Amino acid sequence: MPVEIKELVIKAEFGHPQEEATASVEPVDTTVRQEELIEECVRQVLEILERKRER
């Protein structure tokens, strides 16, 4: 039996609370983080391609 959603309520707050949260975070080398992100993306793409090839 399908479920029908008649109302969807989304609440969002806009402002500058991010400044407070980032003030306590230690600075991280962005180039290292970018390289890690790229490596993870490449790894996941290669896994997907491998799975498709196995089929």
Secondary structure, DSSP 4 states (H G I P E B T S, - for coil): --------------SSHHHHHHHTSPP--HHHHHHHHHHHHHHHHHHHHHHHHH-
